[in-house]
Amino acid sequence: MLIGEVARRSGVSARMLRHYESLGLVRPTGRTGSGYREYSDENIRRIFHIESLRSLGLSLSDVGRALGDPGFAPAELVDDLVRRTRDRIAAETELLTRLRRIGAAEPSGWEDVLQIVALLQGLGSKSAGTRQRAALSAAEEASVPVEALVEAVLNESEPNVAGALRWALAQSGEDGAALLAEGLGSSSAEVRERAVRSLAEIAGDEATALLRDALGHPDGVVRGYAALALGERGVADAVPVLVDMVVEGMNDTDAADALSALAGDPVSADRIAAGLVGRLVRGPVEAAARRRLTQALGDVPGDTASRALVDLARDEDRAVALTATYLLGLRDGV
């Protein structure tokens, strides 16, 4: 079979077939009287073998080794191909993500594209200072995709940079709220905390609704940050979690402050007082927790809290009794 017919049947160009011959991969069985290359059926099979191995990503050098060495073991080479393919896919995926983000920003010209690329590179820099400057710049650039800010804040471990990223996200409105909510489902406790802290700084009804949902999260840290944020927003649904935080000593001072702020509403004040008293009388509570509950009651107005403090002033725990007595004095203006 002549080279032209081989090229048509195999899909390999005549030029590539000649290249294979120069590398010693396929040697035609002979030539015609006119000097044309002739290929045997064995040559054709070898060409298909070469193309099959090339389809796996092997170089022509590796193909030559594989076909020329009867003792060639493919396992190590295949493992290397797997690694290289994974690296290539990761690089291509990263590029695709960057291109999508640039497209989502709807740049009006190449200057906009270059600016977005510079900010995205800054957010991914190994330098904390560079990341922080990029975050602060991003807050001023409406063209920066919010998705990039969310990804950056969920991966950021440096406190100052994380703070700048949370601020930048807050400036972008509620666009990132749903993406941050996805971060609450992460298997990483650090990522979940970063997600809820960022969500807590975003204003608006959507963020508030997502924080309400987070009150039932299995992670106590997530519940705590959500409750504190909701307390600042005047959402009474946060009361049970805030009371739990006082009992458990987890950000208990902030939790007590949030309860005090919520207690500005008379209906909420009675609910909060009842919740605090309920934890005092519901089974055994360690001494430190009882003192924290007593202190929290002191900042809650209303008769329910006052009556509870009167009872606590006679408590057998001297520290609790003294604390209650002192708080009653403050309430009475003494």
VENHU-V711969 format. One line per field, one symbol per residue. ss: DSSP state (~ for helix, > for strand, _ for the rest). psi: psi as a letter, one per 40 degrees, with the letter a starting at -180 (. if undefined). A space follows every 10 residues. Layout:
# VENHU-V711969
ss = ???
psi = ???
This chain:
# VENHU-V711969
ss = _>~~~~~~~~ ___~~~~~~~ ~~~______> >_____>>__ ~~~~~~~~~~ ~~~~~____~ ~~~~~~~~__ ___~~~~~~~ ~~~~~~~~~~ ~~~~~~~~~~ ~~~~_____~ ~~~~~~~~~~ ~~~____~~~ ~~~~~~~~__ _____~~~~~ ~~~~~___~~ ~~~~~~~~~~ ~_____~~~~ ~~~_____~~ ~~~~~~~~~~ ____~~~~~~ ~~~~_____~ ~~~~~~~~~~ ~~___~~~~~ ~~~~~~~~__ _~~~~~~~~~ ~~___~~~~~ ~~~~~~~~~~ ~_____~~~~ ~~~~~~~~__ __~~~~~~~~ ~~_____~~~ ~~~~~~~~~~ ~___
psi = hidddddddd ehiddddddd ddeedhhiea iideeiihhi dddddddddd ddddeeeiid dddddddehd ehhedddddd dddddddddd dddddddddd ddddefieid dddddddddd dddeiehddd ddddddddde heehhddddd ddddehehdd dddddddddd deaededddd dddeeiehdd dddddddddd ehiidddddd dddedeiehd dddddddddd ddefheeedd dddddddefh fddddddddd ddedhddddd dddddddddd egahhidddd ddddddddeh iidddddddd ddeeidhddd dddddddddd dee.
